[in-house]
């Protein structure tokens, strides 16, 4: 997966990884999960647990799917029996 330009940044409430400029102390890029809602960008995992972004993102990428569960965990999930 590669970073994408802002022209393609979704503004539909989808969660994405964003890169923003950190302005406290040493200037650097910071990556985090964010979403766009109500005309603003937010860090976090939903409106009840979000912090407004002070700086607009300069790049973004989709959040990848989680890897498959290891076989033992998959069996536990499917059967409800811990091995």
KOLVO-933817 format. One record per residue (C-alpha): residue number from 1; x, y, z; residue in one letter. Coordinates in Angstrom, 3 decimals. Layout:
<site k="NUM" u="X" v="Y" w="Z" r="A"/>
...
This chain:
<site k="1" u="0.000" v="0.000" w="0.000" r="X"/>
<site k="2" u="1.275" v="3.467" w="-0.823" r="X"/>
<site k="3" u="0.522" v="6.976" w="0.320" r="X"/>
<site k="4" u="-2.020" v="8.857" w="-1.790" r="X"/>
<site k="5" u="-2.523" v="12.523" w="-2.593" r="X"/>
<site k="6" u="-5.129" v="14.686" w="-0.886" r="X"/>
<site k="7" u="-7.117" v="15.043" w="-4.099" r="X"/>
<site k="8" u="-8.360" v="11.470" w="-3.539" r="X"/>
<site k="9" u="-8.897" v="11.715" w="0.226" r="X"/>
<site k="10" u="-12.363" v="10.362" w="1.166" r="X"/>
<site k="11" u="-14.619" v="12.748" w="3.058" r="X"/>
<site k="12" u="-17.448" v="10.272" w="3.685" r="X"/>
<site k="13" u="-16.610" v="9.233" w="7.258" r="X"/>
<site k="14" u="-14.354" v="6.355" w="6.201" r="X"/>
<site k="15" u="-11.489" v="5.588" w="8.553" r="X"/>
<site k="16" u="-8.094" v="6.014" w="6.902" r="X"/>
<site k="17" u="-4.469" v="6.457" w="7.914" r="X"/>
<site k="18" u="-3.394" v="10.079" w="7.541" r="X"/>
<site k="19" u="-0.016" v="11.783" w="7.709" r="X"/>
<site k="20" u="-0.023" v="15.214" w="9.343" r="X"/>
<site k="21" u="2.740" v="17.643" w="10.244" r="X"/>
<site k="22" u="3.533" v="17.611" w="13.955" r="X"/>
<site k="23" u="4.143" v="21.186" w="15.011" r="X"/>
<site k="24" u="5.078" v="20.797" w="18.669" r="X"/>
<site k="25" u="8.821" v="20.660" w="19.153" r="X"/>
<site k="26" u="10.682" v="19.002" w="16.293" r="X"/>
<site k="27" u="8.916" v="19.281" w="12.924" r="X"/>
<site k="28" u="8.021" v="15.814" w="11.631" r="X"/>
<site k="29" u="5.234" v="13.786" w="10.060" r="X"/>
<site k="30" u="2.919" v="11.758" w="12.290" r="X"/>
<site k="31" u="0.648" v="8.910" w="11.177" r="X"/>
<site k="32" u="-2.662" v="8.020" w="12.764" r="X"/>
<site k="33" u="-6.177" v="6.748" w="12.132" r="X"/>
<site k="34" u="-8.629" v="9.517" w="11.263" r="X"/>
<site k="35" u="-12.011" v="10.213" w="9.696" r="X"/>
<site k="36" u="-13.830" v="13.223" w="8.234" r="X"/>
<site k="37" u="-17.143" v="14.288" w="9.793" r="X"/>
<site k="38" u="-19.052" v="17.541" w="10.152" r="X"/>
<site k="39" u="-16.603" v="19.422" w="7.938" r="X"/>
<site k="40" u="-13.619" v="18.521" w="10.143" r="X"/>
<site k="41" u="-10.922" v="15.846" w="10.402" r="X"/>
<site k="42" u="-10.744" v="13.805" w="13.603" r="X"/>
<site k="43" u="-8.163" v="11.467" w="15.191" r="X"/>
<site k="44" u="-9.672" v="8.477" w="16.882" r="X"/>
<site k="45" u="-12.179" v="5.701" w="16.794" r="X"/>
<site k="46" u="-15.498" v="7.467" w="16.518" r="X"/>
<site k="47" u="-17.182" v="10.761" w="17.378" r="X"/>
<site k="48" u="-17.401" v="9.881" w="21.084" r="X"/>
<site k="49" u="-13.661" v="9.168" w="21.322" r="X"/>
<site k="50" u="-12.181" v="11.578" w="18.805" r="X"/>
<site k="51" u="-9.895" v="14.597" w="18.902" r="X"/>
<site k="52" u="-10.079" v="17.242" w="16.194" r="X"/>
<site k="53" u="-7.004" v="17.406" w="13.958" r="X"/>
<site k="54" u="-5.254" v="20.751" w="14.336" r="X"/>
<site k="55" u="-3.347" v="20.313" w="11.078" r="X"/>
<site k="56" u="-4.821" v="19.039" w="7.837" r="X"/>
<site k="57" u="-3.444" v="15.774" w="6.462" r="X"/>
<site k="58" u="-0.866" v="15.981" w="3.685" r="X"/>
<site k="59" u="-1.148" v="12.326" w="2.611" r="X"/>
<site k="60" u="-3.401" v="9.342" w="3.287" r="X"/>
<site k="61" u="-3.799" v="5.609" w="2.681" r="X"/>
<site k="62" u="-6.574" v="3.068" w="3.232" r="X"/>
<site k="63" u="-6.406" v="1.013" w="6.404" r="X"/>
<site k="64" u="-5.476" v="-2.551" w="5.410" r="X"/>
<site k="65" u="-7.564" v="-5.541" w="6.411" r="X"/>
<site k="66" u="-6.333" v="-7.489" w="9.411" r="X"/>
<site k="67" u="-4.323" v="-10.631" w="8.629" r="X"/>
<site k="68" u="-6.080" v="-14.003" w="8.955" r="X"/>
<site k="69" u="-6.301" v="-15.453" w="12.446" r="X"/>
<site k="70" u="-3.815" v="-18.206" w="13.275" r="X"/>
<site k="71" u="-5.405" v="-21.659" w="12.858" r="X"/>
<site k="72" u="-5.736" v="-22.234" w="16.640" r="X"/>
<site k="73" u="-7.611" v="-18.950" w="17.146" r="X"/>
<site k="74" u="-9.835" v="-19.647" w="14.129" r="X"/>
<site k="75" u="-10.844" v="-23.043" w="15.585" r="X"/>
<site k="76" u="-11.589" v="-21.448" w="18.971" r="X"/>
<site k="77" u="-13.725" v="-18.806" w="17.328" r="X"/>
<site k="78" u="-15.664" v="-21.300" w="15.218" r="X"/>
<site k="79" u="-16.264" v="-23.876" w="17.955" r="X"/>
<site k="80" u="-16.187" v="-21.750" w="21.090" r="X"/>
<site k="81" u="-13.781" v="-24.335" w="22.585" r="X"/>
<site k="82" u="-10.340" v="-23.192" w="23.702" r="X"/>
<site k="83" u="-7.582" v="-25.600" w="22.864" r="X"/>
